[in-house]
């Protein structure tokens, strides 16, 4: 197409839009048209065919080798109580080396009791999150010590930053679960868990995240959940209302806080996402198949502990396998190795029949082009691998050391596009549109066609950040980049934010509990 052709096409489209605008005004008077587009992002299903990394026999070989690792080599368990749980279940425990060896029968029994579908509860029934099968859920960034935005730059995270990210996560339905998005470093560690959990529960009606940093802190957070949701201990134990992430110390070690987290969450019937952090070439073999084998063995050990504590306790099979930069040792994400590792992790999770957690990570230090393509590679690797829970899906920067306000918005834009892409196309006779094709003469346009006018308000995804105006209009409006537009959007959302309705008595009970526990000295993290 020549420049002249493009100009003529643009002019024809402009004339069509003008005529369409007149028709739109008539629609508003009630003569024609559908209601504006409604986004349905609360319950997502992934219909894509799962992309395999291995043949079925090689998946079985990886599983078999992981069982050999646990039987013949074992895993080091630093927590005495966890070792006792393993011993009572029949594992071989060497107290001098702290090594635990698990036979395949014990692993098989654990996998038989672990549920293949988990229903995580929010404050209301429409906020429940299903994990397993083809169900799909996203969370925002979790756990970095730093926060950044283009106004103030990189700095230590604060409670205000944490609360702002909760508000953004609450605002967007495509974010299904809350996270401790950034460490509130302006609060001492013995009190931080109280204010962080109270903030999630008072500003959001979605399922919340709790760090596993020792039984006293977890007990406090569980109590806050019960107060906020109006639950007694019995009802709380019947379904998961919160979740945690358990990271093994690769290679082949479970530390004290992580073991205690598995025990605490399993005993309370709450969800543990058991995730080895196996970076190929660093804490795991340099081959992706080898790294996945180690990941699988470590995940199986954690899953077994949860099922020993409480058969049927909800668990998610987690993976965080990628490679490192062999020049610097820094983690790398969005790489071909990450993508293929995600395909393989999805196969392994399906092999044992458990929900699978993946990620949408990036190593970029800024919300730039690198952040976008690494995010998309990580996200597509996870989606094509059949992920059920995609963590760190909005705002993650610098390999997880920093949360970015602008990247949060840019990532949500991409998540919503992905969610729309997963929505199956309607191919009814009306949608195929023979009558519409017949209505428009050769060389004409479809802007004012009846088929268009009946659908134009809801036909296409409406972007959050993308600017589709021509260069002249964009320039006259300040030539703002996508990052600058994202900056304006997050500020607007925070300015207008209103928390979801909550029983004032429950809110007061939570605040009274935080006040009391603070006066009692809180609870320091355990190590």
TIVO-71515 format. One record per residue (C-alpha): chain; residue number from 1; x, y, z negated. Coordinates in Angstrom, 3 decimals, decimal comma. Each point is the difference from the previous one (the first is absolute). Example, Ala and Ser with C-alpha at 12.3 -4.5 7.8 and 13.67 -1.06 7.14 Angstrom:
BEGIN
SITE  chain    n        px        py        pz
SITE      A    1    12,300    -4,500    -7,800
SITE      A    2     1,370     3,440     0,660
***
This chain:
BEGIN
SITE  chain    n        px        py        pz
SITE      A    1     0,000     0,000     0,000
SITE      A    2     1,395     3,413     1,016
SITE      A    3    -0,088     3,124    -2,154
SITE      A    4    -2,838     1,309     2,178
SITE      A    5    -1,955    -3,215    -0,499
SITE      A    6     0,443     0,231    -3,768
SITE      A    7    -1,165     3,634    -0,013
SITE      A    8    -3,106    -0,844     2,009
SITE      A    9    -0,785    -2,918    -2,294
SITE      A   10     0,369     2,201    -3,076
SITE      A   11    -2,279     2,655     1,497
SITE      A   12    -2,619    -2,605     0,868
SITE      A   13     0,178    -1,394    -3,544
SITE      A   14    -0,318     3,495    -1,478
SITE      A   15    -3,125     0,712     2,044
SITE      A   16    -1,416    -3,334    -1,145
SITE      A   17     0,698     0,789    -3,633
SITE      A   18    -1,730     3,360     0,357
SITE      A   19    -3,090    -1,640     1,415
SITE      A   20     0,253    -2,606    -2,727
SITE      A   21     0,117     2,747    -2,620
SITE      A   22    -3,322     1,356     1,188
SITE      A   23    -1,470    -3,472    -0,158
SITE      A   24     1,486    -0,386    -3,481
SITE      A   25    -1,857     3,117    -1,141
SITE      A   26    -3,235    -1,572     1,234
SITE      A   27     0,877    -3,166    -1,923
SITE      A   28     0,310     2,005    -3,188
SITE      A   29    -3,517     1,207     0,603
SITE      A   30    -1,041    -3,640    -0,231
SITE      A   31    -0,510    -0,979     3,644
SITE      A   32     2,784    -2,549     0,404
SITE      A   33     3,144    -1,492    -1,521
SITE      A   34     1,313    -2,272    -2,736
SITE      A   35     1,250     1,025    -3,415
SITE      A   36     3,699     0,926    -0,360
SITE      A   37     2,551    -2,773    -0,272
SITE      A   38     0,058    -1,860    -3,317
SITE      A   39     3,203    -1,782    -0,967
SITE      A   40    -0,347    -3,359    -1,709
SITE      A   41     3,407    -0,724    -1,494
SITE      A   42    -0,882    -1,440    -3,414
SITE      A   43    -0,106    -3,656     1,078
SITE      A   44     2,404    -0,778     2,839
SITE      A   45     0,364    -3,269     1,885
SITE      A   46     2,937    -0,811     2,263
SITE      A   47    -1,230    -1,907     3,074
SITE      A   48     3,407    -0,183     1,691
SITE      A   49     1,543    -3,339     0,804
SITE      A   50     2,819    -0,725    -2,426
SITE      A   51     3,435     0,186     1,593
SITE      A   52     2,215    -2,951    -0,998
SITE      A   53     3,735     0,227    -0,565
SITE      A   54     0,488    -3,770    -0,229
SITE      A   55    -1,515    -3,203     1,283
SITE      A   56    -2,109    -1,933    -2,495
SITE      A   57     2,753    -2,526    -0,636
SITE      A   58     2,506     2,775    -0,814
SITE      A   59    -2,443     1,618    -2,431
SITE      A   60    -0,306    -3,397    -1,687
SITE      A   61     3,808    -0,254    -0,034
SITE      A   62     0,336     3,384    -1,709
SITE      A   63    -2,581    -1,027    -2,608
SITE      A   64     1,787    -3,304    -0,533
SITE      A   65     3,358     1,741    -0,421
SITE      A   66    -1,506     2,449    -2,488
SITE      A   67    -1,255    -2,965    -2,025
SITE      A   68     3,518    -1,466     0,109
SITE      A   69     1,400     3,309    -1,266
SITE      A   70    -2,342    -0,116    -2,995
SITE      A   71     0,554    -3,714    -0,659
SITE      A   72     3,750    -0,271     0,537
SITE      A   73     1,352     3,508    -0,640
SITE      A   74    -2,701     1,549    -2,184
SITE      A   75    -0,712     3,585    -0,966
SITE      A   76     1,461     1,937    -2,924
SITE      A   77    -2,735     1,083    -2,424
SITE      A   78     1,114     2,570    -2,569
SITE      A   79    -3,268     0,014    -1,999
SITE      A   80    -0,068    -2,618    -2,777
SITE      A   81    -3,795    -0,183    -0,043
SITE      A   82    -0,128    -0,579     3,750
SITE      A   83     2,559    -2,790    -0,314
SITE      A   84    -2,191    -1,575    -2,676
SITE      A   85    -3,038     0,195     2,302
SITE      A   86     2,001    -1,710     2,730
SITE      A   87     1,288    -2,658    -2,417
SITE      A   88    -3,487    -0,866    -1,227
SITE      A   89    -1,154    -0,341     3,608
SITE      A   90     2,701    -2,576     0,699
SITE      A   91     2,816     2,094     1,483
SITE      A   92     3,616    -0,760    -0,873
SITE      A   93     1,382     2,850    -2,118
SITE      A   94     3,690     0,486    -0,879
SITE      A   95     0,182     2,450    -2,901
SITE      A   96     3,766     0,402     0,296
SITE      A   97    -0,201     1,301     3,580
SITE      A   98    -3,632     1,223    -0,149
SITE      A   99    -0,601    -1,925     3,222
SITE      A  100    -3,429    -1,489     0,700
SITE      A  101    -0,530    -2,741     2,587
SITE      A  102    -3,532    -0,596     1,262
SITE      A  103    -1,022    -3,171     1,780
SITE      A  104    -2,267     0,132     3,026
SITE      A  105    -2,892    -1,574    -1,847
SITE      A  106    -0,116     2,923    -2,415
SITE      A  107     0,070     2,457     2,937
SITE      A  108    -2,751    -1,912     1,812
SITE      A  109    -2,185     0,098    -3,108
SITE      A  110     0,515     3,759    -0,315
SITE      A  111    -0,901     0,600     3,632
SITE      A  112    -3,109    -2,086    -0,360
SITE      A  113    -1,321     2,182    -2,833
SITE      A  114     1,010     3,404     1,414
SITE      A  115    -3,000     1,657     1,713
SITE      A  116     0,176     0,633     3,745
SITE      A  117    -2,350     2,997    -0,229
SITE      A  118     0,266     2,720    -2,639
SITE      A  119    -2,745     2,551    -0,699
SITE      A  120     1,505     3,028    -1,723
SITE      A  121    -2,590     2,172    -1,723
SITE      A  122    -0,375     3,770     0,096
SITE      A  123    -2,304     2,227    -2,013
SITE      A  124    -2,894    -0,713     2,381
SITE      A  125    -0,856    -3,004     2,175
SITE      A  126     0,875     1,829     3,228
SITE      A  127     3,539     0,537    -1,312
SITE      A  128     0,777    -3,708    -0,337
SITE      A  129     2,973    -1,198     2,052
SITE      A  130     0,114    -3,458     1,555
SITE      A  131     3,455    -1,541     0,484
SITE      A  132     0,381    -3,169     2,056
SITE      A  133    -1,149    -1,427     3,309
SITE      A  134    -0,283     2,812     2,545
SITE      A  135    -0,697     2,703    -2,597
SITE      A  136     2,347     2,989     0,040
SITE      A  137     0,767     2,698    -2,591
SITE      A  138     2,462     2,896    -0,124
SITE      A  139     1,670     1,755    -2,934
SITE      A  140     2,089     3,164    -0,024
SITE      A  141     3,634     0,288    -1,023
SITE      A  142     0,818    -1,391    -3,426
SITE      A  143     2,770     0,527    -2,524
SITE      A  144     2,538     2,509     1,370
SITE      A  145     1,747     2,306    -2,481
SITE      A  146    -0,098     2,992     2,349
SITE      A  147    -2,600     2,074     1,840
SITE      A  148     0,465     2,338     2,960
SITE      A  149    -1,941     2,485     2,073
SITE      A  150     1,107     2,569     2,556
SITE      A  151    -0,625     2,905    -2,394
SITE      A  152     2,011    -1,082    -3,038
SITE      A  153     2,225    -2,760     1,319
SITE      A  154     1,089    -3,124    -1,869
SITE      A  155    -0,324    -0,043    -3,784
SITE      A  156    -0,733    -2,309    -2,929
SITE      A  157    -3,566    -1,265    -0,131
SITE      A  158    -2,379     1,353    -2,626
SITE      A  159    -3,422    -0,877    -1,377
SITE      A  160    -1,484     2,768     2,157
SITE      A  161     1,564    -1,584     3,100
SITE      A  162    -1,370    -3,400    -1,007
SITE      A  163    -3,465     1,476    -0,481
SITE      A  164     0,150     1,799     3,340
SITE      A  165     0,801    -3,241     1,804
SITE      A  166    -2,839    -1,757    -1,834
SITE      A  167    -2,344     2,709     1,286
SITE      A  168     1,215    -0,484     3,569
SITE      A  169    -0,380    -3,782    -0,337
SITE      A  170    -3,509     0,454    -1,348
SITE      A  171    -0,942     2,382     2,815
SITE      A  172     0,780    -2,426     2,824
SITE      A  173    -2,047    -3,198     0,211
SITE      A  174     2,726    -1,665     2,073
SITE      A  175     2,053    -0,114    -3,234
SITE      A  176    -1,736    -2,776    -1,919
SITE      A  177     1,912    -0,283    -3,268
SITE      A  178     1,831     2,436    -2,236
SITE      A  179     3,699    -0,059    -0,802
SITE      A  180     2,416     1,624    -2,394
SITE      A  181     1,079     2,060     2,963
SITE      A  182     2,924     1,786    -1,644
SITE      A  183     1,647    -0,209    -3,418
SITE      A  184    -1,210     2,718    -2,381
SITE      A  185     3,476     0,830    -1,252
SITE      A  186    -1,228     2,964    -2,026
SITE      A  187    -1,543    -2,508    -2,424
SITE      A  188     2,042    -2,223    -2,357
SITE      A  189    -0,046    -3,672     0,930
SITE      A  190    -1,790    -1,056    -3,205
SITE      A  191    -3,000     2,221     0,894
SITE      A  192     0,116     0,096     3,796
SITE      A  193    -2,115    -3,112     0,533
SITE      A  194    -2,892     1,524    -1,955
SITE      A  195    -0,313     3,212     2,006
SITE      A  196     0,755    -1,711     3,317
SITE      A  197    -2,746    -2,611    -0,454
SITE      A  198    -2,489     2,506    -1,422
SITE      A  199     0,594     2,162     3,076
SITE      A  200    -0,729    -2,849     2,408
SITE      A  201    -3,200    -0,906    -1,838
SITE      A  202    -1,328     3,545    -0,409
SITE      A  203     0,800     1,233     3,520
SITE      A  204    -0,906    -3,105     2,004
SITE      A  205    -2,560    -2,790     0,155
SITE      A  206     2,352    -2,394     1,823
SITE      A  207     1,882    -2,952    -1,560
SITE      A  208     3,096     1,219    -1,821
SITE      A  209     3,642    -1,035    -0,279
SITE      A  210     1,779    -0,749    -3,290
SITE      A  211     3,756    -0,419    -0,363
SITE      A  212     1,187    -3,117    -1,840
SITE      A  213     2,329     1,603    -2,503
SITE      A  214    -0,705    -2,100    -3,037
SITE      A  215    -3,053    -1,328    -1,820
SITE      A  216    -0,694     3,087    -2,157
SITE      A  217    -0,221     2,294     3,028
SITE      A  218    -2,044    -2,496     2,007
SITE      A  219    -2,347    -0,508    -2,965
SITE      A  220    -0,559     3,780    -0,236
SITE      A  221    -0,750     0,239     3,727
SITE      A  222    -2,400    -2,959    -0,077
SITE      A  223    -1,863     1,708    -2,841
SITE      A  224    -0,290     3,198     2,050
SITE      A  225    -1,431    -1,975     2,920
SITE      A  226    -2,617    -1,578    -2,255
SITE      A  227    -0,962     3,403    -1,403
SITE      A  228    -0,271     1,586     3,440
SITE      A  229    -1,969    -2,844     1,544
SITE      A  230    -2,213    -0,692    -3,016
SITE      A  231     1,235    -3,569    -0,507
SITE      A  232     0,413    -2,209    -3,007
SITE      A  233     2,945    -2,404    -0,172
SITE      A  234    -2,041    -2,926     1,326
SITE      A  235    -1,251     1,798     3,119
SITE      A  236     3,461     1,440     0,638
SITE      A  237     1,472    -3,509     0,034
SITE      A  238    -2,567    -1,259     2,513
SITE      A  239     1,231     2,060     2,966
SITE      A  240     3,080     2,070     0,904
SITE      A  241    -0,424     3,757    -0,434
SITE      A  242     3,665     0,952     0,358
SITE      A  243     3,172    -1,348     1,514
SITE      A  244     3,761     0,019    -0,413
SITE      A  245     3,010    -0,822     2,171
SITE      A  246     2,540    -2,533    -1,259
SITE      A  247     3,434     0,229     1,648
SITE      A  248     2,439    -2,856    -0,425
SITE      A  249     3,686     0,795    -0,439
SITE      A  250     1,232    -1,589     3,171
SITE      A  251     1,771    -2,302     0,294
SITE      A  252    -1,807    -2,537    -2,227
SITE      A  253    -0,657     1,900    -3,196
SITE      A  254    -3,077     1,076    -1,963
SITE      A  255     0,744     2,676    -2,588
SITE      A  256    -1,727     0,620    -3,323
SITE      A  257    -2,458     2,803     0,938
SITE      A  258    -1,076    -1,763     3,193
SITE      A  259    -0,579    -3,326    -1,762
SITE      A  260    -1,938     1,794    -2,707
SITE      A  261    -2,048     1,760     2,665
SITE      A  262    -0,942    -3,285     1,625
SITE      A  263    -0,994    -1,413    -3,383
SITE      A  264    -1,979     3,085    -1,083
SITE      A  265    -1,910     0,395     3,254
SITE      A  266    -0,719    -3,706     0,409
SITE      A  267    -1,238    -0,342    -3,581
SITE      A  268    -2,339     2,970     0,514
SITE      A  269    -1,241    -1,200     3,394
SITE      A  270     1,435     3,064     1,770
SITE      A  271     1,782     0,044     3,346
SITE      A  272     3,758    -0,473     0,390
SITE      A  273     1,631     0,621     3,385
SITE      A  274     3,137    -2,128    -0,230
SITE      A  275     2,582     1,481     2,347
SITE      A  276     3,646    -0,992     0,416
SITE      A  277     2,192     2,820     1,359
SITE      A  278     2,162    -2,026     2,359
SITE      A  279     2,161     2,281     2,131
SITE      A  280     1,679    -2,141     2,616
SITE      A  281     3,786     0,213    -0,271
SITE      A  282    -0,064     1,444    -3,538
SITE      A  283    -2,179    -1,835    -2,539
SITE      A  284    -0,965    -2,722     2,497
SITE      A  285     1,595    -1,972     2,844
SITE      A  286     0,907     2,078     3,043
SITE      A  287    -2,434    -1,916     2,210
SITE      A  288    -3,690     0,904    -0,171
SITE      A  289    -0,927    -3,692    -0,248
SITE      A  290     2,351    -0,348    -2,961
SITE      A  291    -1,301     3,147    -1,671
SITE      A  292    -3,578    -1,219     0,418
SITE      A  293     0,939    -3,356    -1,498
SITE      A  294     1,414     1,692    -3,099
SITE      A  295    -3,024     2,328    -0,155
SITE      A  296    -2,328    -2,986     0,190
SITE      A  297     1,776    -1,858    -2,801
SITE      A  298    -0,034     3,016    -2,318
SITE      A  299    -3,652     0,781     0,734
SITE      A  300    -0,979    -3,616    -0,672
SITE      A  301     1,749     0,121    -3,377
SITE      A  302    -1,905     3,139    -1,023
SITE      A  303    -3,301    -1,389     1,279
SITE      A  304     0,612    -3,217    -1,928
SITE      A  305     0,557     1,933    -3,230
SITE      A  306    -3,264     1,900     0,449
SITE      A  307    -1,955    -3,222     0,570
SITE      A  308     1,668    -1,741    -2,948
SITE      A  309    -1,107     2,866    -2,253
SITE      A  310    -3,523     0,006     1,405
SITE      A  311    -1,101    -2,283     2,845
SITE      A  312    -1,963     2,052     2,510
SITE      A  313     1,662     3,307    -0,941
SITE      A  314    -0,126     2,364     3,016
SITE      A  315     3,311     0,333     1,829
SITE      A  316     1,188     1,379     3,316
SITE      A  317     2,988    -1,387     1,878
SITE      A  318     2,281     2,986     0,505
SITE      A  319     2,799     0,560     2,472
SITE      A  320     2,475     2,807     0,409
SITE      A  321     2,547    -1,610     2,270
SITE      A  322     2,042     2,240     2,260
SITE      A  323     3,624     0,541     0,883
SITE      A  324     2,662     2,440    -1,159
SITE      A  325     2,319     2,318     1,861
SITE      A  326     3,145    -2,105    -0,035
SITE      A  327     2,129     3,174     0,157
SITE      A  328    -1,430     1,637    -3,118
SITE      A  329    -2,024    -2,717    -1,742
SITE      A  330    -3,096     2,233     0,074
SITE      A  331    -3,398    -1,661     0,498
SITE      A  332    -1,460     0,279     3,492
SITE      A  333    -3,708    -0,099     0,877
SITE      A  334    -2,031    -0,005     3,170
SITE      A  335     2,730    -2,069     1,628
SITE      A  336    -0,476    -2,982     2,327
SITE      A  337     1,108    -2,163    -2,924
SITE      A  338    -2,673     1,520    -2,249
SITE      A  339    -2,671    -0,668     2,630
SITE      A  340     1,021    -3,618     0,547
SITE      A  341     0,345    -0,473    -3,746
SITE      A  342    -3,590     1,230    -0,386
SITE      A  343    -1,202    -2,490     2,603
SITE      A  344     1,749    -2,798    -1,885
SITE      A  345    -1,211     1,126    -3,432
SITE      A  346    -3,584     0,002     1,247
SITE      A  347     0,423    -3,561     1,230
SITE      A  348     1,411    -1,121    -3,338
SITE      A  349    -2,852     1,627    -1,944
SITE      A  350    -2,543    -1,732     2,221
SITE      A  351     1,929    -3,280    -0,357
SITE      A  352    -0,661     0,056    -3,755
SITE      A  353    -3,466     1,570     0,312
SITE      A  354     0,552     3,265    -1,884
SITE      A  355    -0,640     3,679     0,779
SITE      A  356     3,088     1,756     1,341
SITE      A  357     1,470     3,388    -0,936
SITE      A  358     2,136     1,886     2,532
SITE      A  359     1,200     3,593     0,344
SITE      A  360     0,252     2,955     2,369
SITE      A  361     3,410     1,183    -1,121
SITE      A  362     2,499     2,394     1,541
SITE      A  363     3,612     0,912    -0,791
SITE      A  364    -0,364     3,514     1,423
SITE      A  365     0,937     2,884    -2,279
SITE      A  366    -2,547     2,432     1,455
SITE      A  367    -3,515    -0,104     1,485
SITE      A  368     1,473     0,020     3,498
SITE      A  369    -0,042    -2,110     3,163
SITE      A  370     2,032    -2,754    -1,687
SITE      A  371    -2,568    -0,187    -2,786
SITE      A  372    -2,777    -0,393     2,563
SITE      A  373     1,530    -2,749     2,118
SITE      A  374     1,285    -1,950    -2,987
SITE      A  375    -3,405     0,259    -1,682
SITE      A  376    -1,768    -1,204     3,130
SITE      A  377     2,404    -2,884     0,549
SITE      A  378    -0,370    -1,094    -3,635
SITE      A  379    -3,775     0,435     0,064
SITE      A  380    -0,508    -1,837     3,283
SITE      A  381     2,311    -2,790    -1,140
SITE      A  382    -2,124    -0,401    -3,109
SITE      A  383    -3,336     0,243     1,834
SITE      A  384     1,000    -2,471     2,703
SITE      A  385     1,356    -2,267    -2,729
SITE      A  386    -3,464    -0,067    -1,607
SITE      A  387     0,635     2,158    -3,070
SITE      A  388    -2,768     0,275    -2,604
SITE      A  389     1,539     2,676    -2,230
SITE      A  390     2,314     2,585     1,578
SITE      A  391     1,818     1,935    -2,696
SITE      A  392     1,864     3,301     0,450
SITE      A  393    -2,232     0,886     2,938
SITE      A  394    -0,057     3,772    -0,543
SITE      A  395     2,704     2,381    -1,159
SITE      A  396     2,994    -2,349    -0,313
SITE      A  397     3,423     1,532     0,829
SITE      A  398     3,689    -0,676    -0,571
SITE      A  399    -0,365    -3,748    -0,477
SITE      A  400    -2,470     0,563    -2,836
SITE      A  401     1,965     2,585    -1,966
SITE      A  402    -2,237     2,914     0,997
SITE      A  403    -3,700     0,661     0,541
SITE      A  404    -0,841     2,613     2,640
SITE      A  405    -3,188     2,054    -0,053
SITE      A  406     0,107     0,701     3,731
SITE      A  407     0,837    -3,563     0,925
SITE      A  408    -2,964    -1,139    -2,098
SITE      A  409    -2,327     1,872     2,356
SITE      A  410     1,852    -1,058     3,150
SITE      A  411    -0,124    -3,638    -1,122
SITE      A  412    -3,715     0,209    -0,803
SITE      A  413    -0,542     1,247     3,541
SITE      A  414     1,781    -3,102     1,289
SITE      A  415    -1,851    -2,306    -2,409
SITE      A  416    -3,343     1,337     1,178
SITE      A  417     1,036    -0,485     3,622
SITE      A  418     1,041    -3,567    -0,816
SITE      A  419    -3,299    -0,589    -1,795
SITE      A  420    -1,903     1,274     3,031
SITE      A  421     2,086    -2,183     2,306
SITE      A  422    -0,946    -3,069    -2,063
SITE      A  423    -3,721     0,738     0,397
SITE      A  424    -1,263    -2,353     2,764
SITE      A  425    -1,296     1,634     3,163
SITE      A  426    -3,716    -0,090     0,726
SITE      A  427    -0,572    -1,424     3,479
SITE      A  428    -3,801    -0,029     0,096
SITE      A  429    -1,684     0,758     3,304
SITE      A  430    -0,727     3,530    -1,222
SITE      A  431     3,644     0,539    -0,904
SITE      A  432     1,216    -1,378     3,338
SITE      A  433    -2,104     2,785     1,475
SITE      A  434    -1,107    -0,870     3,535
SITE      A  435    -2,707     2,686    -0,172
SITE      A  436     2,576     2,590    -1,039
SITE      A  437     2,214    -0,896     2,941
SITE      A  438    -3,004     0,219     2,314
SITE      A  439    -1,030     3,393    -1,404
SITE      A  440     3,249     1,787     0,865
SITE      A  441     0,712     0,729     3,642
SITE      A  442     3,405    -0,807     1,503
SITE      A  443     2,484     2,715    -0,928
SITE      A  444    -2,190     1,217    -2,881
SITE      A  445     0,529    -0,259    -3,739
SITE      A  446    -1,627    -1,700    -2,989
SITE      A  447     0,028     2,913    -2,469
SITE      A  448    -3,744     0,711     0,376
SITE      A  449    -1,162    -3,525     0,850
SITE      A  450    -2,798    -1,306    -2,207
SITE      A  451     2,203    -2,960    -1,027
SITE      A  452     2,638     2,494    -1,222
SITE      A  453    -2,429     2,357    -1,692
SITE      A  454    -1,489    -2,856    -2,012
SITE      A  455     3,423    -0,973    -1,310
SITE      A  456     2,384     2,942     0,113
SITE      A  457    -0,173     0,786    -3,701
SITE      A  458     1,116    -3,481    -1,028
SITE      A  459     1,773    -1,394     3,070
SITE      A  460     3,622     0,712    -0,905
SITE      A  461     2,260     0,178    -3,007
SITE      A  462     0,404     3,566    -1,232
SITE      A  463     3,588     0,595    -1,149
SITE      A  464     1,137     1,495    -3,268
SITE      A  465     3,268     1,485     1,194
SITE      A  466     0,351    -0,359     3,773
SITE      A  467    -0,402     3,237     1,945
SITE      A  468    -1,409    -0,666     3,473
SITE      A  469    -0,189     3,607     1,174
SITE      A  470     2,096     1,166     2,924
SITE      A  471     3,409     1,585    -0,492
SITE      A  472    -1,310     3,549     0,253
SITE      A  473    -2,701    -0,468    -2,644
SITE      A  474     2,397    -1,858    -2,275
SITE      A  475     2,633     2,732     0,350
SITE      A  476    -2,472     2,790    -0,671
SITE      A  477    -1,021    -1,760    -3,216
SITE      A  478     3,545    -0,036    -1,350
SITE      A  479     1,509    -3,041     1,796
SITE      A  480    -0,276    -2,060    -3,176
SITE      A  481     1,572    -3,458    -0,019
SITE      A  482    -1,860    -3,068    -1,216
SITE      A  483     1,959     0,201    -3,258
SITE      A  484    -1,085     3,604    -0,531
SITE      A  485    -3,611    -0,885     0,729
SITE      A  486     0,238    -2,891    -2,465
SITE      A  487     1,306     2,451    -2,596
SITE      A  488    -3,065     2,181     0,441
SITE      A  489    -2,334    -2,999    -0,193
SITE      A  490     1,264    -1,477    -3,277
SITE      A  491    -0,195     3,415    -1,613
SITE      A  492    -3,574     0,442     1,194
SITE      A  493    -1,024    -3,429    -1,335
SITE      A  494     1,511     0,671    -3,419
SITE      A  495    -1,586     3,439    -0,160
SITE      A  496    -3,487    -1,411     0,605
SITE      A  497     0,371    -3,313    -1,843
SITE      A  498    -2,718    -1,158    -2,359
SITE      A  499     0,395    -3,257    -1,941
SITE      A  500    -2,653    -2,688     0,389
SITE      A  501    -2,799    -0,004    -2,563
SITE      A  502     0,849    -1,651    -3,298
SITE      A  503    -1,947    -0,537    -3,198
SITE      A  504     1,153     2,844    -2,309
SITE      A  505     0,022    -2,383    -2,960
SITE      A  506     2,453    -2,300     1,771
SITE      A  507     2,210     2,920     0,966
SITE      A  508     0,001     1,220    -3,578
SITE      A  509     0,780    -3,491    -1,314
SITE      A  510     2,998    -0,244     2,315
SITE      A  511     1,346     3,374    -1,062
SITE      A  512    -0,506    -0,811    -3,661
SITE      A  513     1,917    -3,247     0,451
SITE      A  514     2,893     1,793     1,742
SITE      A  515     0,095     2,573    -2,794
SITE      A  516    -0,006    -2,676    -2,695
SITE      A  517     2,670    -2,147     1,640
SITE      A  518     2,139     3,076     0,586
SITE      A  519    -0,204     0,915    -3,695
SITE      A  520     0,968    -3,594    -0,832
SITE      A  521     3,121     0,261     2,135
SITE      A  522    -1,219    -1,660     3,182
SITE      A  523     1,915    -3,049     1,198
SITE      A  524     3,541    -0,028     1,382
SITE      A  525     0,644    -2,176     3,054
SITE      A  526     1,435    -3,423    -0,782
SITE      A  527     3,067    -1,424     1,718
***
